[in-house]
């Protein structure tokens, strides 16, 4: 069937499938591009396939809104870079908060004394209170992503599905985790602000 007879969505699907087919030289080009950009932004543990999956979903959504993608390869490269930049920004937003996040390896750590985790009394109390305010499912996601497990979002999705929690796709899970982390940070600082304490 001629591509002229295909709907915009099917034309995009055909073009995307061709671009990620191993036998296609452009597939090597696009995967190389994504890997290079991931290294450039220090996202060494991110899977290029997950980046391209997010790009594909965005393409489908864009086409659904009525936009025509005339140059799929160029669009995929640009959108891949945008996705990678967004991930890098997300990581940088929590960089200053990493010390507290590292204190979330498992629920039983909430029972440790502050000397055991190496944090001053006030900040530990604030963190412990903030953690207690989180939804249990959100806390579980943070434990798996930023605690001792250090799992990828894809690995977390598989584990949650295995543990009979509501399965969600990787992109949605990533956003859910980021929102939970933002809420944890907000709770943490609100506790300190209530005491009129300024922390650096």
C-alpha positions, -999 to 999 in steps of 0.1 A, spaced: 0 0 0 13 34 -9 21 57 21 0 83 4 -31 62 13 -21 59 49 -34 81 78 -8 105 93 -6 82 123 1 51 102 26 70 81 44 80 113 43 44 126 58 31 94 85 57 94 94 52 130 94 14 126 118 18 97 141 41 116 145 17 145 149 -15 124 185 -28 128 189 -33 90 182 3 84 214 25 84 194 53 99 186 31 129 223 29 137 225 67 133 196 75 156 207 50 183 242 63 182 229 99 185 208 90 215 236 72 233 260 101 226 235 126 240 229 104 271 266 104 278 268 141 271 243 147 299 258 121 322 227 98 320 248 67 317 222 43 331 193 55 309 183 30 281 181 45 246 151 23 239 132 41 267 141 75 252 128 64 218 97 49 233 89 83 249 97 100 216 73 77 198 45 84 223 50 121 219 49 117 182 16 98 184 2 125 207 14 153 184 -2 137 153 -34 132 173 -35 169 178 -35 175 140 2 182 135 20 166 105 55 154 110 71 159 76 107 148 84 105 118 109 142 113 113 149 150 120 119 152 143 130 121 162 165 134 167 153 168 180 127 152 202 151 127 216 174 155 226 145 173 243 136 142 262 172 137 273 175 174 284 143 171 304 156 140 322 189 158 329 170 188 343 149 165 365 181 150 379 197 184 385 166 196 404 171 169 430 209 171 431 210 194 461 185 171 478 203 139 471 216 136 507 181 133 521 170 110 493 199 86 501 183 81 535 153 63 520 165 27 513 137 9 531 109 15 556 128 0 585 154 28 581 128 52 594 134 36 628 171 43 629 186 69 652 200 100 636 236 90 644 231 59 623 223 79 591 247 108 596 223 138 597 218 164 623 189 161 647 166 188 632 170 177 596 165 141 605 133 149 624 121 169 595 129 141 570 113 114 592 81 135 595 80 142 557 84 105 549 56 97 572 33 120 553 38 104 519 14 80 503 29 44 508 30 37 471 49 70 465 73 61 492 79 27 477 87 43 443 112 66 459 128 38 479 133 18 447 145 47 426 167 67 449 175 43 478 198 13 480 181 -5 451 188 23 426 166 7 400 157 22 366 122 34 360 116 3 337 128 -20 365 106 -3 390 76 -7 368 82 -44 365 87 -48 402 56 -29 411 36 -50 386 51 -82 401 42 -70 436 6 -66 425 6 -28 426 -13 -10 398 10 -13 367 17 20 349 39 27 319 74 40 324 68 76 314 38 79 339 58 62 366 87 86 361 64 116 365 47 100 395 81 95 412 92 130 404 60 145 418 64 123 450 100 136 453 88 172 450 61 166 476 87 151 500 110 181 495 81 205 501 71 187 533 107 186 545 112 223 541 77 232 554 86 214 586 117 235 590 99 267 580 74 261 607 103 263 632 116 294 614 148 276 606 168 285 575 189 257 560 214 260 532 
